[in-house]
Structures are given as structure tokens and as C-alpha cells.
Amino acid sequence: MLLFQCQVGVTSLVINGVENTILSGGSLDDGYWSGITIPFNFNFYGNTFSSVVIGTNGNIHFGTPTTGGYGSTFPNTSNPNFTIAGVFADLDLRLLPGSVTTGSLNYFTEGASPNRRFVVNYDSVGFYNSGSPQLFYTSFQIILFETSNNIEVHTIALTNTTSSKLQGVENGAGNFGTPVNWTKWNYLLDRDFQMHLDFQDFSYSWSPSNLFIKYYNCKSSCQ
């Protein structure tokens, strides 16, 4: 695993449970930031996008912004659609006293055209615990690749075994999707998947730990 130090170009949405960039809707428990620019065109299910919605609940999507949708599998016609699920669950980015999490979320672009990578980094994000301190957490990245339109999800840690959670992709109509992981799984070690979609044709593969992972480490010193 390669740990990158803080670099120019990182946008911190949440730092240690504190909102650093104003939410477009909702809260740090169930909320989102819309209109986030991707610095290249990304083709997803035959549609080209240059911006994305980043949600607090572990997913990014290109459709109608929403705070909900977790707790079900793909496909599902309910919003959000045009969705990439990293660890899509009832997450809570707030840093509550006594919790085991730090609750940070940021994004950045790495590399040079035409091979850039847009990375969304969820770092020690807690699972909602009915307003009490979060006892379980997850860390993962969603990576979009320029030109190839590949998608990678790197699960760094996931300690919750009781909440339903989802990884995978879904199209804009919500009638076609691929759940790579669903229900009550957990990871304590790195586990990653790579996915390539060409309109409705797609494939995905699992990677052993540390095969191609580049995990960006951005703590409270990043602004």
C-alpha cells in the first residue's frame, strides 16, 4: 500500500467530523455535495458526465441528488440512480464524543491527461448508531479513470458486521445494475474490485490486497 501525503488540489468536504465544504443538501449524517467537477469526461452506462454528486452514505452518483437509497441492493428504480456504491450504507460523518472514528471525506485528481484518476476518499467514516457514538467504521476509495472509464473501489477497512451495505454500480433507470457485495459483510484487510463498463456490457474482477492500490492519506492538515 502506498500512502500519499497531503498534496495540492485536494478538496476536503469533511475534516474530523466537521463540515469543511458546505453541503448541497441534508446533513453529515444523510447528505450530499452536488455539482462536483470531474476534470475529464467520464462515460458511465453510455452517458458522458463531467460532474458528480458525492454522498455522505458511501456512494457517488450522476443522477438526481438524494440523501437516501441505502439498505437495498441493485438494481432499484428508487434514487439514487447512475450510482457507484463504495460502501453504500447508513454512514454518519459526524464525530460524536466517544466514537471510534475520525470522519473525513475528500476528493482529488491524480496523474496527467489522458490518464488521470478522480479519487473520492472516505477516511474512517462511522456507521450510524442512533445518535450515539459510532462503534464501527469504514475507510475506502472510489476511483474513476480517464479514457478507459474504468472504476476501482478499494476497501481499506470495514468493521461493521450487522448493517446492510452495498458495493457495485447501477444505471440511470435503476433497472440494470451489478451488486458486487451486498448484505452484512465486513473487511479488516484491503480488498478491492475493478470494473469496466462499455454501455451495457461490463466486467469486474477482484484484486488481491495491495496489487494496484494507491491509498491517499489526508488528515486534518489538508484544507
N, C-alpha and C positions, 0 to 999 in steps of 0.2 A: 504494500500500500504506500502510495506517495502522498505525503502531507504537504500541501502548499501553504505558505504563509500569506498573510493579507497582501493584496495587490491592488493596483489602480484599476478602477472600473467595477468594483463590487458595489452593488446596491443592497443595503441592509433594510429589509422590511421590518424585522423584529430583532432586537438585541436583548438577550437575557430577560425575556418576558415583557419587554417594553416596546410599544409600537414606535418604530423609528420613521416609517413612511405611512402617511395617513391612509387608512383603509378606504376602499371604494364603497364597501358595504359590510354590514354586520360588525362582529367583534373579534377579538383574538381567540375566542372560543369557536365561533362559527362565522367566518368572514372571508373576504377576498379582496384582491387588488386587481383591477381590470385595466386593459389598455397597456400592458407591459410590452415594450417593444422588443421584438426579436430582430437582431441586426442582419438578418438574411431571410429569404423566403423559405418557408417550410411547408412541404406537401404532406398532407395528412388525409387519408382516405380520398384522394383525388382532388382535394381542395387546397389552395395555397393561402398561407397565413403569414403575417408579419408582426402579429401581436398575440398575446396570450393572457388568460386570466390565471392568477396564482391563488389557490385556496388555502385556508388555514388547516383544512382537514386532509392534507396529503395528496391532493391532485392538482393538475393544471388542465385547463380546458379552453377550447377555442369557440365554444358556443355561448349561449345565454349565461351571464354570470349568476351564480347561485351559491348559497351557503350550505345547502343540504346535499342529499343524494347518497350519503354513506349508509352502510347497513344492508346493501343489496348487491347482487352480482351483475355482470354484463352478459347479454345486452339488457337494457332497461330504457324504456322510452321517456322516463322522467329525467328532468335536468339534474345534473349537467350532462350534456352530450358533447361529441367531439372531445372526448376525455382521455387523458393519460393518467392512470392511477399509480402512484408510487407506493405509499402505504395509505390507502384511502379508508379512513375510519373516523370515529368521533374523537379527534385530537383537540388539544387545548394548549395554545401557545402562551397562556398566562403563566407567570412564575409566582405560584402561591407559596406562602411560608410553609416550610416543612416538606416541600416536594423534592423529588429526586432528579428533576430536570433543570435545564437552563433555558430552554425555549427560544431558539434563534432561527431565523429564516432569511436567506439572502439569495441573490442571483448574480451571474456574471457571464461574460463571454471569454472563451479561451481559444487561442490559435489565430490563424490568418486565413483570409479568403483564398480559395473557395472551400476551406476545410475547417471552418470554425465550429465550435461547440457551445451551445447555450445551456448553462447549468443552473438548475434550481436546487438549492441546498437546504434541507431540513435538518437542523442540528439539535439533538436531544429535546425533541418535542414530546410533551406528555400526552397521555390518554386521559380524556375527560373522566373526572371522578366525583360527579355530583356536587361540584363546588368545593370539594375537599382537596388537600394536597395530592398532586399526581404521584402515584406509586410506580407507574410503568412508563416507558418512553420508547421512542424510535428515532434513529438517525438514518437518512437515506438521501440519494440524489436522483433527479430526473435529468437526463442529458439528451438534447436534440442536436443532431448532426447536420451541418450544411451539406448540400449537394446529394449525399446518399439518402437523406431523410430517415436515417436510422434513429432508433430510440434505444437508450440504455437506462435501466434503473438499477442502482447499486444500493442494496440494503446493508448498512453498516452495523446496525444493532436494532433489535426489536425484542422487548422483554415481556410484552403482554401476551397472555395465552387465553384470555377469556372473551375479549371483544372481537366481533366480526370485523375483518379488514380485507381489502381487495387490492390486487395488482393486476394491471392489464390495460387494454385500450378498447374504445368504443367509438362507433361512427356518429355522424351528425343526427341521424334519425333515431338513434337508440335501438335499432333493430338488428344490428350486427356488431359483435364485439368478441373479444378474447380475454377471458379471465385466466391469467397465468397462475395466480394464487387467490384463494377465496376461503373464508371462514376463519378458524381460530388457530392459525399457525403462528410460530414465533421463531426468531433467529437470534442467536447470541454471537454468531460469526458472520463474516461477509458472505453475501450471496447475491448474485447479480443475474439479470437477464437482458438480452439484446433482442430487439425486434425490428424487422424491416417490413414496411407496408408498401405495396405497389397497387394503388387503387384498392380493389377488394382481395387481391392476392397478398398473402403475408406469410411470414415465418418467424419463429422465435426460437432462441436457444438459451440454455442455462450456461453460466460460466463458473468454473471453479474459483474459489477465493483467490483474489489478488492477480487474476490473469490479465485484465486490462483496466483495472480500477485506478482512477486518479481521484482521490478524495480531497476536496478543498476544505481546509480547516479555518473557519473565520469566527473568531470570538468577539468579545465586546470592544476590542480595539479597532475593529473595522467600522467605518462610518459611511 
